[in-house]
Structures are given as structure tokens and as C-alpha cells.
Amino acid sequence: MTAGLSARLDRISTNDHYLIVPMDHGITMGAVTGLVDIESTIDGVTRGGADAVLTQKGIAPRVHPNKNDAGYIVHVNASTTIGPDENDKRLTADAEAAVRAGADAVSFHINVGSDHEPDQIEELAALSVDAGTAGVRHREHGEPEARGPGVDGTDPESLGHAVRLAEELGADVVKTGYSGDGDSFGRVTESTRLPVVIAGGSKGTDRETVEMVRGAMDAGAAGVSMGRSIFQHEDPEGIARAVSAIVHDDAAVEEALGAGGFVEA
């Protein structure tokens, strides 16, 4: 690993632990709550302890003035909820475009088990080479989401296969879904030597969010890449602070909720 690549990886993490807030949902879902005034949301979550935020490249001018020296990741494929097939994610940028947008890393989503898996494997492999040439970290936003006919997206064996796929294709960090409990998720983190971060999924209660993060970290996760549960929260800074307490300070659930200002610690 070159010094430049190592430095970029450091900019999206703290002591090899990751709290990333993806906010690329505008291309997928439109200007939903939390993304209309994305500037304020970015300011809040990074003040709350997020190591990095993630968007599509066109939002970069709205990111940089508001990210409080946090890292920046550009996501390079997409689809929409109103299109014919949400799993059919198409390329929206390459590593060079991401660098021009000021990215420290690039991110790519592959739906393992879907009809589009073969094309996405080819694109991910090419992106790994492209990112290395451009000198940016390659964060595989894999949600090696085990998504497809007959695929259980919480099955630890499927999730383990998906994260191993990311390593085999040259990713540096991998994001995937949570299997639902720490014991089963341990089988996922054991499937790769890459840092594994969990997706947040749809918004739950504050306690559910924090308990999920605690369970994943206890199972060997390196952090979270959590979107709607943070940016759509009524207090994005507070929930980011609570999640950060677990990811970065190894806090217990009650301590983390207290750190976020939700209950007495």
C-alpha cells in the first residue's frame, strides 16, 4: 500500500473503525427528508462523529464546505425506485471523475444473486483496477446484498459469500447487510480479512439502531455505513454521536444512547 492510499483510507476512518453516512439516496429515491437541505445534514452528522459521508459526484460542491474535515466517498453506480428494476444499477462515474470531485474513496454496489450480478462483477473488477491507478481507496459498497430470486438477504452464508466476493475482486472495505444477531454475523466477518461495515437499512427506534451496531461490533465488524437511520433522524447529529460512541469508543448500549442525548447514561 502506498503512502497516498494509506492516507486516504485514514481519512475515511478513525483507528481502523468506520462510521460512514451514505447520502446518495437522492438519485434512488429523490429529495427525501434529510436530503433537501443536505448541507445541514452533512454538517450535523460529521459534528456527531461520522468519519466520512458518501454521495454521487454531482453533490460534491454541497459536501465539501460542510463536512468539517471528514472524509468523502463518491458512489459510482445507481438505479431508481421508479425504474423498471432497482437491482439494475448502472455506472455513474469512474475513479478519475471521483478524484476530480475530491473523493478519498469510491464506492460500488453489487446485488449478489440478482440477474445483474455477472455484469456488476465485471464492473467491480474493472473499478478495482481503475481506482488503484487513480490512487484512491476502493470501498466496495457491496451490499453484497444478497439480493435475487430465492436469496435470503439475512442469511449469514449468503452474506459471507458476498463479502468474500468483494475481497476476491480487490476491494479494501466491504459493506453488507446485517444478519440479525451477533452470533450469526460472526460467520460473515470470518469470511474475509477485509474490514466489514454493516448497512443501516430502514429507520428503526434509537435503541434498535444502537443495539444493532453493538451486536455487529461484538461480532467483529469494523463499523457501519448507515444512511436513512442517521440522515432521516430528527436529530442526525445526536444519533451519529450515539453510533460513534459504540464504533469509536466501544460504549455499551445505554452509554451510547446517553452520549446521543436520548436517555440518561
Secondary structure as a PSIPRED ss2 file (coil, helix, strand):
# PSIPRED VFORMAT (PSIPRED V4.0)

   1 M C   1.000  0.000  0.000
   2 T C   1.000  0.000  0.000
   3 A H   0.000  1.000  0.000
   4 G H   0.000  1.000  0.000
   5 L H   0.000  1.000  0.000
   6 S H   0.000  1.000  0.000
   7 A H   0.000  1.000  0.000
   8 R H   0.000  1.000  0.000
   9 L H   0.000  1.000  0.000
  10 D H   0.000  1.000  0.000
  11 R H   0.000  1.000  0.000
  12 I C   1.000  0.000  0.000
  13 S C   1.000  0.000  0.000
  14 T E   0.000  0.000  1.000
  15 N C   1.000  0.000  0.000
  16 D C   1.000  0.000  0.000
  17 H E   0.000  0.000  1.000
  18 Y E   0.000  0.000  1.000
  19 L E   0.000  0.000  1.000
  20 I E   0.000  0.000  1.000
  21 V E   0.000  0.000  1.000
  22 P E   0.000  0.000  1.000
  23 M C   1.000  0.000  0.000
  24 D C   1.000  0.000  0.000
  25 H H   0.000  1.000  0.000
  26 G H   0.000  1.000  0.000
  27 I H   0.000  1.000  0.000
  28 T H   0.000  1.000  0.000
  29 M H   0.000  1.000  0.000
  30 G C   1.000  0.000  0.000
  31 A C   1.000  0.000  0.000
  32 V C   1.000  0.000  0.000
  33 T C   1.000  0.000  0.000
  34 G C   1.000  0.000  0.000
  35 L C   1.000  0.000  0.000
  36 V C   1.000  0.000  0.000
  37 D C   1.000  0.000  0.000
  38 I H   0.000  1.000  0.000
  39 E H   0.000  1.000  0.000
  40 S H   0.000  1.000  0.000
  41 T H   0.000  1.000  0.000
  42 I H   0.000  1.000  0.000
  43 D H   0.000  1.000  0.000
  44 G H   0.000  1.000  0.000
  45 V H   0.000  1.000  0.000
  46 T H   0.000  1.000  0.000
  47 R H   0.000  1.000  0.000
  48 G C   1.000  0.000  0.000
  49 G C   1.000  0.000  0.000
  50 A C   1.000  0.000  0.000
  51 D C   1.000  0.000  0.000
  52 A E   0.000  0.000  1.000
  53 V E   0.000  0.000  1.000
  54 L E   0.000  0.000  1.000
  55 T E   0.000  0.000  1.000
  56 Q C   1.000  0.000  0.000
  57 K H   0.000  1.000  0.000
  58 G H   0.000  1.000  0.000
  59 I H   0.000  1.000  0.000
  60 A H   0.000  1.000  0.000
  61 P H   0.000  1.000  0.000
  62 R H   0.000  1.000  0.000
  63 V H   0.000  1.000  0.000
  64 H H   0.000  1.000  0.000
  65 P H   0.000  1.000  0.000
  66 N H   0.000  1.000  0.000
  67 K C   1.000  0.000  0.000
  68 N C   1.000  0.000  0.000
  69 D C   1.000  0.000  0.000
  70 A C   1.000  0.000  0.000
  71 G E   0.000  0.000  1.000
  72 Y E   0.000  0.000  1.000
  73 I E   0.000  0.000  1.000
  74 V E   0.000  0.000  1.000
  75 H E   0.000  0.000  1.000
  76 V C   1.000  0.000  0.000
  77 N E   0.000  0.000  1.000
  78 A E   0.000  0.000  1.000
  79 S C   1.000  0.000  0.000
  80 T C   1.000  0.000  0.000
  81 T C   1.000  0.000  0.000
  82 I C   1.000  0.000  0.000
  83 G C   1.000  0.000  0.000
  84 P C   1.000  0.000  0.000
  85 D C   1.000  0.000  0.000
  86 E C   1.000  0.000  0.000
  87 N C   1.000  0.000  0.000
  88 D C   1.000  0.000  0.000
  89 K C   1.000  0.000  0.000
  90 R E   0.000  0.000  1.000
  91 L E   0.000  0.000  1.000
  92 T C   1.000  0.000  0.000
  93 A C   1.000  0.000  0.000
  94 D C   1.000  0.000  0.000
  95 A H   0.000  1.000  0.000
  96 E H   0.000  1.000  0.000
  97 A H   0.000  1.000  0.000
  98 A H   0.000  1.000  0.000
  99 V H   0.000  1.000  0.000
 100 R H   0.000  1.000  0.000
 101 A C   1.000  0.000  0.000
 102 G C   1.000  0.000  0.000
 103 A C   1.000  0.000  0.000
 104 D C   1.000  0.000  0.000
 105 A E   0.000  0.000  1.000
 106 V E   0.000  0.000  1.000
 107 S E   0.000  0.000  1.000
 108 F E   0.000  0.000  1.000
 109 H C   1.000  0.000  0.000
 110 I C   1.000  0.000  0.000
 111 N C   1.000  0.000  0.000
 112 V C   1.000  0.000  0.000
 113 G C   1.000  0.000  0.000
 114 S C   1.000  0.000  0.000
 115 D C   1.000  0.000  0.000
 116 H C   1.000  0.000  0.000
 117 E H   0.000  1.000  0.000
 118 P H   0.000  1.000  0.000
 119 D H   0.000  1.000  0.000
 120 Q H   0.000  1.000  0.000
 121 I H   0.000  1.000  0.000
 122 E H   0.000  1.000  0.000
 123 E H   0.000  1.000  0.000
 124 L H   0.000  1.000  0.000
 125 A H   0.000  1.000  0.000
 126 A H   0.000  1.000  0.000
 127 L H   0.000  1.000  0.000
 128 S H   0.000  1.000  0.000
 129 V H   0.000  1.000  0.000
 130 D H   0.000  1.000  0.000
 131 A H   0.000  1.000  0.000
 132 G H   0.000  1.000  0.000
 133 T H   0.000  1.000  0.000
 134 A H   0.000  1.000  0.000
 135 G C   1.000  0.000  0.000
 136 V C   1.000  0.000  0.000
 137 R E   0.000  0.000  1.000
 138 H E   0.000  0.000  1.000
 139 R E   0.000  0.000  1.000
 140 E E   0.000  0.000  1.000
 141 H C   1.000  0.000  0.000
 142 G C   1.000  0.000  0.000
 143 E C   1.000  0.000  0.000
 144 P C   1.000  0.000  0.000
 145 E C   1.000  0.000  0.000
 146 A C   1.000  0.000  0.000
 147 R C   1.000  0.000  0.000
 148 G C   1.000  0.000  0.000
 149 P C   1.000  0.000  0.000
 150 G C   1.000  0.000  0.000
 151 V C   1.000  0.000  0.000
 152 D C   1.000  0.000  0.000
 153 G C   1.000  0.000  0.000
 154 T C   1.000  0.000  0.000
 155 D C   1.000  0.000  0.000
 156 P H   0.000  1.000  0.000
 157 E H   0.000  1.000  0.000
 158 S H   0.000  1.000  0.000
 159 L H   0.000  1.000  0.000
 160 G H   0.000  1.000  0.000
 161 H H   0.000  1.000  0.000
 162 A H   0.000  1.000  0.000
 163 V H   0.000  1.000  0.000
 164 R H   0.000  1.000  0.000
 165 L H   0.000  1.000  0.000
 166 A H   0.000  1.000  0.000
 167 E H   0.000  1.000  0.000
 168 E H   0.000  1.000  0.000
 169 L C   1.000  0.000  0.000
 170 G C   1.000  0.000  0.000
 171 A C   1.000  0.000  0.000
 172 D C   1.000  0.000  0.000
 173 V E   0.000  0.000  1.000
 174 V E   0.000  0.000  1.000
 175 K E   0.000  0.000  1.000
 176 T E   0.000  0.000  1.000
 177 G C   1.000  0.000  0.000
 178 Y C   1.000  0.000  0.000
 179 S C   1.000  0.000  0.000
 180 G C   1.000  0.000  0.000
 181 D C   1.000  0.000  0.000
 182 G H   0.000  1.000  0.000
 183 D H   0.000  1.000  0.000
 184 S H   0.000  1.000  0.000
 185 F H   0.000  1.000  0.000
 186 G H   0.000  1.000  0.000
 187 R H   0.000  1.000  0.000
 188 V H   0.000  1.000  0.000
 189 T H   0.000  1.000  0.000
 190 E C   1.000  0.000  0.000
 191 S C   1.000  0.000  0.000
 192 T C   1.000  0.000  0.000
 193 R C   1.000  0.000  0.000
 194 L C   1.000  0.000  0.000
 195 P C   1.000  0.000  0.000
 196 V E   0.000  0.000  1.000
 197 V E   0.000  0.000  1.000
 198 I E   0.000  0.000  1.000
 199 A E   0.000  0.000  1.000
 200 G C   1.000  0.000  0.000
 201 G C   1.000  0.000  0.000
 202 S C   1.000  0.000  0.000
 203 K C   1.000  0.000  0.000
 204 G C   1.000  0.000  0.000
 205 T C   1.000  0.000  0.000
 206 D H   0.000  1.000  0.000
 207 R H   0.000  1.000  0.000
 208 E H   0.000  1.000  0.000
 209 T H   0.000  1.000  0.000
 210 V H   0.000  1.000  0.000
 211 E H   0.000  1.000  0.000
 212 M H   0.000  1.000  0.000
 213 V H   0.000  1.000  0.000
 214 R H   0.000  1.000  0.000
 215 G H   0.000  1.000  0.000
 216 A H   0.000  1.000  0.000
 217 M H   0.000  1.000  0.000
 218 D H   0.000  1.000  0.000
 219 A C   1.000  0.000  0.000
 220 G C   1.000  0.000  0.000
 221 A C   1.000  0.000  0.000
 222 A C   1.000  0.000  0.000
 223 G E   0.000  0.000  1.000
 224 V E   0.000  0.000  1.000
 225 S E   0.000  0.000  1.000
 226 M C   1.000  0.000  0.000
 227 G C   1.000  0.000  0.000
 228 R H   0.000  1.000  0.000
 229 S H   0.000  1.000  0.000
 230 I H   0.000  1.000  0.000
 231 F H   0.000  1.000  0.000
 232 Q C   1.000  0.000  0.000
 233 H C   1.000  0.000  0.000
 234 E C   1.000  0.000  0.000
 235 D C   1.000  0.000  0.000
 236 P H   0.000  1.000  0.000
 237 E H   0.000  1.000  0.000
 238 G H   0.000  1.000  0.000
 239 I H   0.000  1.000  0.000
 240 A H   0.000  1.000  0.000
 241 R H   0.000  1.000  0.000
 242 A H   0.000  1.000  0.000
 243 V H   0.000  1.000  0.000
 244 S H   0.000  1.000  0.000
 245 A H   0.000  1.000  0.000
 246 I H   0.000  1.000  0.000
 247 V H   0.000  1.000  0.000
 248 H H   0.000  1.000  0.000
 249 D H   0.000  1.000  0.000
 250 D C   1.000  0.000  0.000
 251 A C   1.000  0.000  0.000
 252 A C   1.000  0.000  0.000
 253 V H   0.000  1.000  0.000
 254 E H   0.000  1.000  0.000
 255 E H   0.000  1.000  0.000
 256 A H   0.000  1.000  0.000
 257 L H   0.000  1.000  0.000
 258 G H   0.000  1.000  0.000
 259 A H   0.000  1.000  0.000
 260 G C   1.000  0.000  0.000
 261 G C   1.000  0.000  0.000
 262 F C   1.000  0.000  0.000
 263 V C   1.000  0.000  0.000
 264 E C   1.000  0.000  0.000
 265 A C   1.000  0.000  0.000
